[in-house]
Each structure stands twice: as structure tokens, then as C-alpha cells.
Amino acid sequence: MASGVLVVDVGTSGVRTAVVRPDGEVTDVHRRALPARSPFPGLVEIDAVAIAAAVLDLAAATLAASGPVEGVGIANQRATTVVWDRDSGEPVAPGIGWQDLRTVGTCLAMQADGFRFPPNASATKVAAILDDVDPDRARAADHLCFGTVDTWVAWTLSGGRRGGVHVTDPTNAAVTWMLQPDAREWDARVLDALRIPPAMLPTLVDSSGVVGEAQSLPGAPPICGLAGDQQASMVGQGCTRPGLAKATFGTGGMLDVCTGAAAPDTFDRAAGGTFPIVAWQRSGAAVWGTEAIMLSAGSSVQWLADDLAIIADPAESAAVAARCADTDGLVFVPALLGLGTPVWDFGARGTLLGLTIGSGRPQIVRAVLEGVAHRGADLLEAAESDTGTVIETLRIDGGMSANDVFVQALADATGRPIEVSAQLEATTLGAGHLAGMATGWWGGPDDLAAAYVPARTVEPRATAQDRERDRARWLEVRRRAERTIPELSAIDF
């Protein structure tokens, strides 16, 4: 007898499968590392065939351990682009990862025609693949399919041939930059400008609802949940009422706040540097959110290990940082890849300011953790400014949520209680909840908000006066980190 839903979670660095039980327990987890590759600087590619094989292998292993399931939920890295042959099911080119910058020139050129595509969006990536493999678009309409990773996984699970499930949900479609602002239809003006045939695009479906059968799995369970990773994390942390917010601190960092049913006028960046997102869609009705983005979070801690070699691995950072009570004035700005929200400066660079002869290993490590925490405060303040919403409490997940020193620094920098997710990776839980709503386990999003219980809550220790002083000092150092490479700083999307 089925007693759970299978979740297939494809992240930037690998594939994870698990079963989410009706009580929220995550069991029978299987993983495979599948890092993206970079054949040249600025290029990031994924092996869609390897992803498909991992999905089928790991799903089979999880089901062998768990027994039958009532449905399948899918969570995924967003905007990564795959184009494949509709008949053979084979990709026609390497998938282009969301971090890939090969289409920056196209993005800049199209600003003259009124299009402001960010380089991470799928739209120009699809066009780039077609320009390589089908420049005159002779095959595209009848023989080629486009999909983000959720689409590719659903296609794979449904059999991987013509007639398979070719769908996506608005949480993923919106970050392609090919969706109309109301999230109901593809934008014909964008498709025409990039010469992308509409027939290539997947059908838009709900984030929670049955869309087909996973014929490639034992018992052919229904595919009934789809969501981008950040939106799945929102659902997994019960941020399903307006004003509730979560932040995920992994390699980078994303803060997402639920804003409700009102659709934005545009997907363009707001004054505070945030973007509107579709949080999920159910029964044809979209719920919206706002997203703030940090380009370097856990990668800054990894830098301490891989490049500076002052810690053995990121897990050691908390213990090393705890050896000092404060940084003795040392300030770090985690701009190793530039700055996202609120300033969006691709030419900003990492800055470590305030070094003295007494600055040692503990102070440097603590400064990095506190610097990421201050970037978290940047994201929170920008989201509040752009939405007019006061975020009373911030919920967090991701690898850095296990770091006690970082979590306390985040509470102090934001001046808010921090609720740490019971699941380190809430993405899997959220995809399970979306599928579970479709199978009837959950009555709706309000049930998820009411049922959320954090593993722990960390209160701020810093006084308001100390926080204002520390924020002012950190923001001054951030200002100095900006425009380190003016040519890159001049790029704006």
C-alpha cells in the first residue's frame, strides 16, 4: 500500500531522490553527484543524458527501498536549458546551465529592441542552441522540444519519446523570460524576436496537480508536483501566506517572500533589486512572491577551504570562528562573483578590510560568516522595501543553516528571529508537499503554513544600537567593494 510520494530533486551539483511521507518525514534518500562542466570561462554546461540516467536509477533505488508511492513530485535548478529531438528523446546539444554567460552579448544587443533579458534566463539560451543546431529553424517546430530541467525530468519519467509528458509549471516558466506577466501564456513577442517556434515549448500546467504518468517507474505513479528549487523550498518551509519569508543559503543565497494573489505588471527587476516570481500555481490560480539574490554565500566558505586552506572543509568554519568573540574590526564582503540584490554590480569583488597584525585565522573565518550574514540582511531589507512587507521572522535552510555561528550572525545582522528548518534541504519536502496536495494528503497551502515547526529558533543577541553600528560599517565596506572592475559594473540587465 502506497504511503508517500517520490520526489526527484535535480540541483546544480547532483540528483537526489527520496520519499516524503504524509507526516513530512523524508526517507529512502539516494544521491548522485553530477556537477556541471565549464569547457571555457563563462560557459556552464550540463549532461542531460546523465541526469536522465541518474533520475531513473535513483528513483528505482528509492522505490525498491520504500515500496509503492501515490505520486511523483519534481524540484529542480531553474532556467537551465535543454533542447532535444521529439522522436528519439536525445538532446541535440549540451544543456546550458543557468550560470552560463555565453549569451551576454545577445542580452545587451536586444536591449535596443526593448527586451531586458538577464543572462541567466532560458530565452537566449534556447536561441543559442537553435542557432548552432538549426539556424534556419527547419526542424525546430516539428522535431525539437525545449524544456527546463523539470520538463526534461517529466519527459524522461513518462517514457522519453514523442507523446511523452512535455510540461512545465509557472515557477519554472517565469524564469525563462518567455512568459507573459500574468503567467498564463507564453509571450509571442519574445518568441518571435528570438525565432523560437511556439510548438517547441512545453504546456503550462499547475505546480500541484496530475499531469501524466511516470511510465518509466514501477507502477507508473502519477506525476503531480512541479516546482523550481527556491519555490519548492518556500513550500517546504511553510511560507505559503503573504508576508512569510525564507532564505536558502547554499552555494549562493536566495530570499523569497510570499506576496499573494496579485500579479505584477512585469518580471523586470524592482527598485530594490528584487524580482517577482510565481511561488506556485494550483487549480489555475497563481500565487506570487518576490526574490532577492546573493551570488556568493557558501562558496565564500568553500573559498576558505579550497583556496586559502585555512579550514579543512566548510563544516569546520563554525568551530574555528567560535574561537574569537568578534572579528576585531575585520569586515568581509562576499562578492567573489559580484553583487546581486540590491546593487547588481557584476564588477564588484570580494573585499577583506581591517586587517591588522593581530588578525588571525579565527577572525578571518568569522568575518566571512558575518559577511554572508550581512548580505542576508541586504536581501531582507530589499525585499521589505520592494514589497512594503515587514518580515517579522526569517526561515532558513541550505547547508549554511547548520552553522551555529552563521545563524547567530544572521539573527544579529537582520535583527529578526531566525527559524532553522528541520530539513537541511527543504526543497525536497516542498516538492513532496505540492505532490501531496494533488493526492489529497494536504487540504491546501494554509495547512502547510499552520503545520510548519522549525528545528530551532535563534533570537538576536545584538542590541539595536550595536546592530545599526555594525550595519553602517559593513555597508561602507560594501560600497568600497563595488565597481572594482568598471567594465563589468557597466553591464546592466
DADA-V962154 format. One line per field, one symbol per residue. phi: phi as a letter, one per 40 degrees, with the letter a starting at -180 (. if undefined). psi: psi as a letter, one per 40 degrees, with the letter a starting at -180 (. if undefined). burial: I if it has 9 or more other C-alpha atoms within 8 Angstrom, else O. Layout:
phi = ???
psi = ???
burial = ???
//
This chain:
phi = .caibcbbbbccbibbbabbcdcgcbbfcbbacaccbbcadgbbbbccccccccdcccccccccccgcbcabbbbadcgdbbbbccccgcccadcbccccbcbddcdccccccgbbccccccdccdccccccbadcgccdccbbbbaccccccccccchgbdgccbbabcccccccgbbcdcgbacccccccccfbcdccccccbccbicbibcccbdgfcccbabacdccccdccbgcbbdgcbbbbbbdbabbbbcbhcccccaccccdcgbbcbccabafgbcbbabbbbbcbbcccccdcccbcfbbcadcccccccccbcacfgcbbbcbcbgbcdccfbcccbdbbbhcbcccbdccccccccccccccccdccccccccbgbcccbbcbagdcccccccccccccccgbcbccccbdbcdccccccccccccgcbcidcccccccbccabbccbccdcccdcccccccccddcccfcbdcccccbb
psi = hhfiihhhhhadeahhiihhideehhifhiihhgiiigdihehhiigdddddddddddddddddddaiieihihiiiiehhhhihdddehieiiihidehededdddddeddeehghieeidddddddddddegdefdddddeiiiiadddddddddedfiheihgiiidddddeefeiidefdiihddddddefhhdediihhiidhiheaigdeihefiihehhiiddddddddefgeihehiihhgbdaihhhhheaehiidieihideeiiiihdihhfehihiihhihhdhcdddddddddddfeididdedddddeeidaefehhhhgfdeahbhedgheeiihhhiehieehaddddddddddddddddddddddddddeehhhdihiiaideeehdddddddddddfihhhhidhdgeddddddddddddeedhdaddddddehhidihhiidiiddddddddddddddddddifdgddddehh.
burial = OOIIIIIIIIIOOIIIIIIIIIOOOIIIIIIIOIOIOIOOOOIIIIIIOOIIOIIIOIIIIIIOOIOIIIIIIIIIIIIIIIIIIIOOIOIOIIIIIIOIIOIOOOIIOIIOOOOIIOIIIIIIIIIIIIIOOIOOIOOIIOIIIIIIIIIIIIIIIIIIIOOIIIIIIIIIIIIIIIIIIOIOOOIOOOIIOIOIIOOIIIOIIIIIIIIIIIIIIIOIIIIIIIIIIIIIIIIIIIIIIIIIIIIIIIOIIIIIIIIIOOOOOOIOIOOIIIIIIIIIIIOOOIIIIIIIIIIIIIIIIIIIIOOOOOIOIIOIIIOIIIOIOOIOOIIIIIIIIIIIIIOIIIIIIIIIOOIOOOIOOIIIIIIIIIIIIIIIIIIIOIIIIIOOOOIOIIIIIIIIIOIOIIIIIIIIIIIIIIIIIOOIIIIIIIIIIIIIIIIOOIOOIIIIIOOOOIOOIIIIOOOOOOIOOIIOOIOOIIOOIIIIIOOIIOOOO
//
